[in-house]
Amino acid sequence: MMPQNVNEENTPLTEFSTKRALTQVAEISKEPHYVGSDNHKKVGSYLEKELQEMGLETSTQEGFSLTEWGNLSKSKNILARIKGSNSSKAVMLLSHYDSAPHSASPGASDDASGIATILESVRAFLANKSANKNDIIILFTDGEELGLNGAALFVTEHPWAKDVGVVLNLEARGTAGPSYMLMETNQGNAKMVQEFTNANPGFPVSNSLMYSIYKMLPNDTDLTVFREEGKIQGFNFAFIDDHFNYHTQQDDLAHLSQKTLKHQGTYIMPLLHYFANANLASLDSGEDYVYFNTPFAFISYPFSWNLWLVLVAGILFIFFVFIGIGKRTLSIPEIGRGFIPLFGSLLISGAVAFLGWKTLKVFYPQYQDILHGFTYNGHSYIAFFTFVTLAVCFAFYQKFYFENKSMNYAVAPIFLWILINIGLAIYLPGAGFFIIPVFCSILMLAYFVITQKTNWLLNLILAIPAFIILVPFIVMFPIGLGLKMLAGSAVLAALVFALLLPVFGYYPKKGNWAMAMLLIAAGFFIKAHLGAHYEEGKAKPNSLVYIFDNDTHKGLWVTYDENLDAWTKNFLGENPGDAKSLEPYNLFSKYNSKFTYSAPAPVKDLEGPSIRFLRDSVIGNQRYLTIKISPNRKVNRYDIFAHENLTFHNLRTNGVKHINQKGSAFKRNGRKILSYYVTDNEPLELRFSVDAKAVLDMELMEASFDLISNTMFSVPKRENWMMPTPFVLNDAVVVRQKIKPSFKEEIIPVQLSDSLKQAPLNQKINVQN
């Protein structure tokens, strides 16, 4: 599935070098470089310099954007362009250069690996002196981790956006494993699949089931913005294994797999050469293709074949069962009995995995700390439950199976698989290729019916498609979707076992095989248990936030942790209170994390922001406001809240509207209005109108990411087996207060007539006492 040899001592300059790419990763990921940090600016300058040293002219695009996630930030995109001889449309190489905030992530995989792959690929392309008909645009976006802000800024405002024909976007949701291709299409994928096949990348890893699922889920890569806002499609390339390192302090050079980095290069080099000279004028299609990778070829065919393939499989199945019954090689009673071990093994294996994982989380409560849902010993648990499933299957077919009944018992799983494929063809057509192993099992049945004997070598060969097509999903589902998918993997393993009953059914002494599978499973369980503790490199995430209420002048320690450790107990104590008072202020996070515990904290002399009402006018039934919030300390983030019943019209934040704003009313869920990630301490300006009779019930939380380094606090460094929790506001000093005119200034709204088109500034009265 991916290249194995990364020993590249003398790679020619005209070829992609993993070693040279790693040098770039090391430079970019020296330190966390989230938006607003000093390191972020250094990385941006470094990337401009690297592009210029290749002889490319660089440019930058800077501006504010408020994206679908409700996050406002000022992005600085970095661009370069290689002119083509006769461009139909440009091919874009895309990746982002900001790292995740809050969790001290160096961003080696996400997304220094993508940036480095592009830099090394472009360098090799230029060294080749390859001819390119199409323009090649290189875009390193900013603010992707905040809400795809840089991509939104480019697509909606940059003149080059209209030139882009296809995008190659590199991403990461882990630090290892094969890189999967996931395409984003406006309509059908047929043309994109054909072009990808023609480009002939060395190790394509993808399938249309992933494509179908991906289209149903909320997507969150820069490429999504290109497709939705610019009607531009392309390919994502992302790796997801070792998912527990994603957005954490452990996303560093040491954890990044060199094989994975090389795999990214094996995509971009051939695709860049191909699309640089392909016709990119139109990659749209009204038809979708089924596609999947094998070790031998990348195979694709139209969705429209799905029902026909299932129909043919069903007809062949019925035909050979009918012939087998007629020849008395198959028996209806024995076929019926075959459903007992089939459903028994499916139910028991699924129940064992489902209840087993829930029980494990009780005995190992620390697993709740890993928000990704995939623990450090997750691979061992996948193996454990898979071998338990095999033991269950062998045990069931030992009890209900006799040597001469093998093919009779094989009829039931083939029948069930045909039913499954009918459902897939209708509701999840991207999984249409699941019918291919079913055809192979029907051929095993046909050989038996015709010859009245089995051929172990033929059956072994016909079993290969099941291992190539189906078995990888047993591992892929829990890695990509979390260990909560273990039950699904167990059921799939039992289904594959049953489908290959013409092979496994002839194993002698199945009771012994069941015991052997249990022993292997026990070995993996012991391995999982021994790996259940935390250590350096496999650290326990924890969180701590200091909140000062500027209205009540009270301090509070809060955390997102379910399991407190010695470090957090220093502040929250052995018996902390709950955090219910903060429920209205729970912030957006990838896994909907909430504040869990709180404890009183000492009051610190923190100066809150300055809030100025630049405009407060009533025209007709609307009250028009312009509010400027300026920090009085070094801050990184503002979160703005308002009462759920307060409707905002024509909201503008630092001069921009929400990317999905339709009509005048600003739509939101709950109390939160937006999160503003601050750069260079620039103030936040809100301009909007509300119902003139409505109460202006608004609040803010102003955060700085400096709890550990702030000299006002004495927070010890974490031990080496701890790290900041990702995906949540962490290690932060927060000031919370109402949004209202400051005590130095009162604003008296002036009632104006409807005929006035321009409302003047309010009259202001300075209050001395």
Residue pairs with C-beta under 8 A, 6 or more apart in sequence:
1 178
1 203
1 205
1 293
1 472
2 177
2 178
2 179
2 203
2 205
2 259
2 260
2 262
2 263
3 202
3 203
3 259
3 262
3 263
3 266
4 259
6 18
6 258
6 259
6 262
8 17
8 18
8 19
9 19
11 17
11 19
11 20
13 123
13 124
13 127
14 124
14 127
14 128
15 124
15 269
16 120
16 121
16 124
16 262
16 265
16 266
16 268
16 269
17 120
17 124
18 258
18 261
18 262
18 265
20 120
20 123
21 113
21 116
21 117
21 119
21 120
21 261
21 265
22 116
22 253
22 256
22 258
22 261
24 50
24 112
24 115
24 116
24 119
24 120
25 108
25 112
25 113
25 116
25 253
25 256
25 261
26 253
27 46
28 43
28 46
28 47
28 97
28 107
28 108
28 112
28 115
28 116
29 99
29 106
29 107
29 108
29 112
29 251
29 252
29 253
30 39
30 106
31 39
31 106
32 39
32 99
32 104
32 105
32 106
32 107
33 39
33 40
33 42
33 43
33 97
33 98
33 99
33 106
33 107
34 40
34 98
34 99
34 100
34 101
34 102
34 105
34 145
35 73
35 75
35 98
35 101
35 142
35 143
35 145
35 146
35 677
35 679
36 101
36 636
36 677
36 678
36 679
36 680
40 98
40 99
43 97
44 76
44 78
44 97
44 142
47 78
47 97
47 115
47 119
47 140
48 58
48 60
48 78
50 119
51 58
51 78
51 80
51 119
51 138
52 58
54 122
54 123
54 126
55 126
56 80
56 81
56 82
56 122
56 138
57 80
57 81
58 78
58 79
58 80
59 78
59 79
59 80
60 76
60 77
60 78
60 79
61 75
61 76
61 77
61 79
61 153
61 154
61 157
61 158
62 74
62 75
62 76
62 77
63 74
63 75
63 153
63 157
63 656
64 72
64 73
64 74
64 75
64 153
64 653
64 654
64 655
64 656
65 72
65 73
65 75
65 143
65 149
65 150
65 152
65 153
65 156
65 656
65 659
66 72
66 653
66 656
66 657
66 658
66 659
66 674
67 146
67 147
67 148
67 149
67 152
67 225
67 658
67 659
68 147
68 148
68 658
68 659
68 660
69 146
69 147
69 148
69 220
69 588
70 147
70 588
70 658
70 668
70 672
70 673
70 674
70 675
71 146
71 147
71 149
71 674
71 675
71 676
71 677
72 149
72 653
72 654
72 656
72 674
72 675
72 676
72 677
72 684
73 143
73 146
73 147
73 149
73 676
73 677
73 679
74 143
74 654
74 679
74 682
75 141
75 142
75 143
75 149
75 150
75 153
76 142
76 150
77 139
77 140
77 141
77 142
77 150
77 153
77 154
77 158
78 97
78 139
78 140
78 142
79 137
79 138
79 139
79 140
79 158
79 160
80 137
80 138
81 90
81 135
81 136
81 137
81 138
81 160
82 122
82 126
82 132
82 135
82 136
82 137
82 138
83 135
84 90
84 132
84 133
84 134
84 135
84 136
84 276
85 131
85 132
85 133
86 133
87 133
87 134
87 135
87 163
88 133
88 134
88 165
88 279
88 280
88 281
89 134
89 163
89 164
89 165
89 166
89 280
89 281
90 134
90 135
90 136
90 137
90 160
90 163
90 164
90 165
90 280
91 134
91 135
91 136
91 137
91 164
91 165
91 166
91 167
91 168
91 272
91 275
91 276
91 280
92 136
92 137
92 138
92 139
92 164
92 166
92 167
92 168
92 234
93 118
93 121
93 122
93 136
93 137
93 138
93 139
93 168
93 268
93 272
94 139
94 141
94 151
94 167
94 168
94 169
94 170
94 222
94 223
94 226
94 234
95 111
95 114
95 115
95 117
95 118
95 140
95 141
95 169
95 170
95 171
96 111
96 114
96 115
96 140
96 141
96 142
96 143
96 144
96 145
96 150
96 151
96 222
97 111
97 112
97 115
97 140
97 141
97 142
98 107
98 142
98 143
98 144
98 145
98 146
98 150
99 105
99 106
99 107
99 110
99 112
99 145
99 251
100 107
100 110
100 145
100 247
100 251
100 726
101 145
101 146
101 636
101 637
101 677
101 705
102 705
102 724
102 726
102 727
102 728
102 729
102 730
102 731
102 732
103 247
103 248
103 249
103 541
103 723
103 724
103 725
103 726
103 727
103 730
104 249
104 723
104 724
104 731
105 247
105 248
105 249
105 251
105 726
106 112
106 249
106 251
106 252
106 253
107 251
108 175
108 251
108 252
108 253
108 255
108 256
109 172
109 174
109 175
109 239
109 245
109 246
109 251
109 255
109 256
109 260
110 145
110 171
110 172
110 173
110 246
110 247
110 251
111 144
111 170
111 171
111 172
113 170
113 172
113 256
113 260
113 261
113 264
114 169
114 170
114 171
114 172
114 264
115 140
115 170
116 261
117 170
117 261
117 264
117 265
117 268
118 138
118 140
118 170
118 268
120 265
121 265
121 268
121 269
121 272
122 136
122 138
122 272
124 269
125 136
125 269
125 272
125 273
125 276
130 273
130 276
131 277
132 276
132 277
133 276
133 277
134 165
134 275
134 276
134 277
134 278
134 280
135 163
136 272
136 276
137 160
137 163
137 164
139 154
141 148
141 150
141 151
141 154
141 222
142 149
142 150
143 149
143 150
143 153
143 677
144 150
144 151
144 221
144 222
145 247
146 675
146 677
148 220
148 221
148 222
148 224
148 225
150 222
151 222
151 223
151 225
151 226
152 225
152 229
152 659
154 160
154 161
155 161
155 225
155 226
155 229
155 230
155 232
156 229
156 659
161 230
161 232
164 226
164 230
164 232
165 232
165 275
165 280
165 281
165 283
166 195
166 232
166 233
166 234
166 235
166 275
166 280
166 283
167 223
167 226
167 232
167 233
167 234
167 235
168 234
168 235
168 237
168 267
168 268
168 271
168 272
168 275
169 221
169 222
169 223
169 234
169 235
169 236
169 237
170 236
170 237
170 238
170 264
170 268
171 221
171 222
171 236
171 237
171 238
172 238
172 239
172 240
172 246
173 238
173 239
173 240
173 243
173 246
174 239
174 240
174 241
174 242
174 243
174 244
174 245
174 246
174 479
175 239
175 241
175 242
175 245
175 246
175 250
175 251
175 255
175 256
175 257
175 260
176 239
176 241
176 242
176 255
176 256
176 257
176 259
176 260
177 239
177 240
177 241
177 242
177 257
177 260
177 479
178 203
178 205
178 239
178 241
178 260
178 263
179 205
179 237
179 238
179 239
179 260
179 263
179 264
179 267
180 205
180 206
180 210
180 237
180 238
180 239
180 240
181 196
181 204
181 205
181 206
181 235
181 236
181 237
181 267
182 206
182 210
182 211
182 214
182 235
182 236
182 237
182 238
183 189
183 192
183 193
183 196
183 211
183 233
183 234
183 235
183 236
184 219
184 221
184 223
184 224
184 226
184 227
184 233
184 234
184 235
184 236
185 192
185 227
185 233
185 284
185 285
186 227
186 231
186 233
186 284
187 284
187 285
187 286
188 284
188 285
188 286
188 287
188 288
188 289
189 208
189 211
189 285
189 288
189 289
190 285
190 286
190 287
190 288
190 289
190 302
191 282
191 283
191 284
191 285
192 233
192 235
192 283
192 285
193 289
193 291
193 300
194 289
194 300
195 274
195 275
195 278
195 283
196 204
196 235
196 271
196 298
197 298
197 300
198 274
198 278
199 270
199 271
199 273
199 274
199 275
200 270
200 274
201 266
201 267
201 270
201 271
202 266
202 270
203 263
203 266
203 267
204 267
204 293
204 298
205 263
205 293
206 291
206 292
206 293
206 298
207 291
207 292
207 293
207 430
207 433
208 288
208 289
208 290
208 291
208 292
208 300
208 429
208 430
208 431
208 432
208 433
209 292
209 428
209 430
209 431
209 433
209 434
209 473
210 430
211 291
211 430
212 428
212 429
212 430
212 431
213 428
213 430
221 236
221 238
223 234
223 235
223 236
226 232
226 233
226 234
227 233
227 234
229 659
233 283
233 284
235 271
237 264
237 267
237 268
239 257
239 260
239 263
239 264
240 479
240 480
241 257
241 260
241 479
242 255
242 257
243 372
243 373
243 374
243 378
243 479
243 480
244 250
244 370
244 372
244 374
244 375
244 376
244 378
244 538
245 251
245 255
246 372
246 726
247 726
247 727
248 539
248 541
248 723
248 724
248 726
249 539
249 723
249 724
250 537
250 538
250 539
250 723
254 537
255 537
287 302
287 303
287 304
288 302
288 303
288 429
288 430
289 300
289 301
289 302
289 303
290 300
290 301
290 302
290 303
290 305
290 306
290 429
290 430
290 432
290 433
291 298
291 299
291 300
291 301
291 433
292 298
292 299
292 300
292 433
292 469
293 299
294 468
294 469
295 468
299 433
303 429
303 432
305 432
306 424
306 425
306 429
306 432
306 435
307 425
307 426
309 425
309 432
309 435
309 439
310 418
310 421
310 422
310 425
310 435
313 418
313 421
313 435
313 438
313 439
313 442
314 418
316 439
316 442
316 446
317 414
317 415
317 418
317 442
317 445
320 442
320 445
320 446
320 449
321 330
321 335
321 411
321 445
323 449
323 450
324 330
324 407
324 445
324 448
324 449
325 331
325 332
327 449
327 452
329 407
329 448
329 449
329 452
330 407
330 408
330 411
330 449
331 408
334 405
334 408
334 409
335 408
335 409
335 411
335 412
337 400
337 405
337 408
337 409
338 400
338 405
338 408
338 409
338 410
338 411
338 412
338 413
339 412
340 400
341 396
341 397
341 399
341 400
341 401
341 409
342 409
342 412
342 413
342 416
342 498
344 396
344 400
345 389
345 392
345 393
345 396
345 397
345 494
345 497
345 498
346 491
346 494
346 495
346 498
348 392
348 396
349 388
349 389
349 392
349 393
349 490
349 491
349 493
349 494
350 487
350 488
350 490
350 491
350 494
351 487
352 385
352 388
352 389
352 392
352 490
353 385
353 388
353 389
353 486
353 487
353 489
353 490
353 491
354 486
354 487
356 385
356 388
356 486
357 381
357 385
357 483
357 484
357 486
357 487
360 367
360 381
361 367
361 368
364 532
365 562
365 563
366 532
366 534
366 540
366 563
367 375
368 562
368 563
369 540
369 541
369 542
369 561
369 562
369 563
369 725
370 376
370 541
371 541
371 590
371 591
371 593
371 725
371 726
371 727
372 482
373 481
373 482
373 483
373 484
373 591
374 478
374 479
374 482
374 483
375 381
375 483
375 532
376 531
376 538
377 527
377 528
377 531
377 532
378 478
378 479
378 483
380 524
380 525
380 527
380 528
380 531
381 478
381 483
381 486
381 524
381 528
382 474
382 475
382 478
382 479
382 483
382 486
382 489
383 521
383 524
384 521
384 524
384 525
384 528
385 486
385 489
385 490
385 521
386 474
386 489
386 490
386 493
387 517
387 518
387 520
387 521
387 524
388 490
388 517
388 518
388 521
389 490
389 493
389 494
389 497
390 493
390 497
390 517
391 514
391 515
391 517
391 518
391 521
392 494
392 514
393 493
393 494
393 497
393 498
393 504
394 504
394 507
394 510
394 511
394 513
394 514
394 517
395 510
395 511
395 514
397 409
397 501
397 504
397 505
397 510
398 510
398 511
398 514
400 409
401 409
401 505
401 510
403 506
406 454
406 501
406 502
406 505
406 506
407 444
407 445
407 448
407 449
407 454
407 502
407 505
409 501
409 505
410 441
410 444
410 445
410 498
410 501
410 502
410 505
411 445
412 498
413 441
413 495
413 498
413 499
413 501
414 438
414 441
414 442
414 445
414 499
416 495
416 498
417 434
417 437
417 438
417 441
417 495
417 499
418 438
420 434
420 495
421 432
421 434
421 435
421 438
424 431
424 432
424 434
425 432
433 469
434 469
434 470
436 465
436 469
437 465
437 466
437 469
437 470
437 496
437 499
438 499
440 462
440 463
440 465
440 466
441 462
441 466
441 499
441 500
441 502
443 462
444 454
444 458
444 459
444 462
444 502
445 502
447 454
447 455
447 458
448 454
448 502
454 502
454 506
456 503
456 506
459 502
459 503
460 503
463 500
463 503
466 496
466 499
466 500
470 492
470 495
470 496
470 499
471 496
473 489
473 492
474 489
474 492
474 493
474 496
475 489
477 485
477 488
477 489
477 492
478 484
478 485
478 486
478 489
497 504
507 513
531 538
534 540
534 721
534 722
535 721
536 720
536 721
538 721
539 720
539 721
539 722
539 723
540 565
540 721
540 722
540 723
541 722
541 723
541 724
541 725
541 726
542 559
542 561
542 564
542 565
542 567
542 568
542 718
542 722
542 723
542 724
542 725
543 559
543 560
543 561
543 568
543 724
543 725
543 728
543 730
543 731
544 557
544 558
544 559
544 567
544 568
544 571
544 707
544 715
544 730
544 731
545 557
545 558
545 559
545 707
545 729
545 730
545 731
545 732
545 733
545 734
546 555
546 556
546 557
546 601
546 604
546 707
546 713
546 732
546 733
546 734
547 555
547 556
547 557
547 558
547 582
547 601
547 701
547 734
547 735
547 736
548 554
548 555
548 556
548 603
548 604
548 606
548 733
548 734
548 735
548 736
549 555
549 556
549 736
549 737
550 606
550 608
550 735
550 736
550 737
551 736
551 737
551 738
553 603
554 600
554 603
555 600
555 601
555 602
555 603
555 604
556 598
556 599
556 600
556 601
557 571
557 572
557 576
557 598
557 599
557 600
557 601
558 579
558 582
558 595
558 597
558 598
559 568
559 572
559 576
559 595
559 596
559 597
559 598
560 593
560 594
560 595
560 596
560 725
560 728
560 730
561 568
561 596
561 597
561 725
562 596
564 572
564 576
564 597
565 722
567 716
567 718
567 719
567 722
570 716
571 599
571 601
571 715
572 597
572 598
572 599
573 599
576 597
576 598
576 599
577 597
577 598
577 599
578 596
578 597
578 598
579 594
579 595
579 596
579 597
579 598
581 598
582 595
582 598
583 594
583 595
584 641
584 671
585 639
585 641
585 671
585 699
585 701
585 736
586 594
586 595
587 639
587 672
587 675
587 701
587 728
587 729
588 672
588 675
589 727
589 728
590 727
591 727
593 725
593 727
593 728
604 712
604 713
604 733
605 712
606 633
606 712
606 733
606 735
607 632
607 633
608 632
608 702
608 735
608 737
609 629
609 630
609 631
609 632
609 635
609 638
609 700
609 702
609 735
609 737
610 629
610 630
610 632
610 742
611 627
611 628
611 629
611 739
611 740
611 741
611 742
612 627
612 628
612 629
612 630
612 742
612 745
613 625
613 626
613 627
613 741
613 745
613 747
613 762
614 626
614 627
614 628
614 685
614 761
615 624
615 625
615 626
615 687
615 759
615 761
615 762
616 623
616 624
616 625
616 747
616 749
616 762
617 623
617 624
617 749
617 750
617 752
617 759
617 760
617 762
618 624
618 692
618 749
618 750
618 751
618 752
619 752
619 754
619 756
619 759
620 692
620 754
621 691
621 692
621 693
622 649
622 689
622 690
622 691
622 692
623 689
623 690
623 691
623 692
623 694
623 696
623 749
624 688
624 689
624 759
625 686
625 687
625 688
625 689
625 690
625 696
626 685
626 686
626 687
627 685
627 686
627 687
627 739
628 683
628 684
628 685
628 686
629 638
629 683
629 684
629 685
629 686
629 700
629 739
630 683
631 678
631 681
631 683
631 702
633 704
634 681
634 704
634 706
635 678
635 681
635 702
635 703
635 704
636 677
636 678
636 703
636 704
636 705
636 732
637 675
637 676
637 677
637 678
637 702
637 703
637 705
637 729
637 732
638 675
638 676
638 678
638 684
638 700
638 701
638 702
638 703
639 672
639 674
639 675
639 676
639 700
639 701
639 703
640 672
640 673
640 674
640 675
640 676
640 684
640 686
640 698
640 699
640 700
640 739
641 671
641 672
641 673
641 698
641 699
641 700
641 701
642 648
642 671
642 673
642 697
642 698
642 699
643 671
643 695
643 697
643 698
644 670
644 671
645 694
646 690
646 694
646 695
646 696
646 697
646 698
647 665
647 666
647 690
647 691
647 694
648 665
648 666
648 668
648 673
648 688
648 689
648 690
649 664
649 665
649 666
649 688
649 689
649 690
650 657
650 664
650 666
650 687
650 688
650 689
651 657
651 658
651 661
651 666
651 673
651 686
651 687
651 688
652 686
652 687
652 688
653 674
653 676
653 684
653 685
653 686
653 687
654 676
654 682
654 684
654 685
655 685
658 666
666 673
666 688
673 698
676 684
678 684
690 696
696 739
696 740
698 738
698 739
698 740
699 736
699 737
699 738
699 739
700 736
700 737
700 739
701 734
701 735
701 736
702 734
702 735
702 736
702 737
703 729
703 732
703 733
703 734
704 710
704 732
704 733
705 730
705 731
705 732
706 731
706 732
706 733
707 713
707 715
707 731
707 732
707 733
708 715
708 717
708 731
710 733
712 733
713 733
718 724
724 730
724 731
741 747
743 767
744 766
744 767
745 764
745 766
745 767
746 764
746 765
746 767
747 762
747 763
747 764
748 762
748 763
748 765
749 762
750 760
750 762
750 763
752 759
752 760
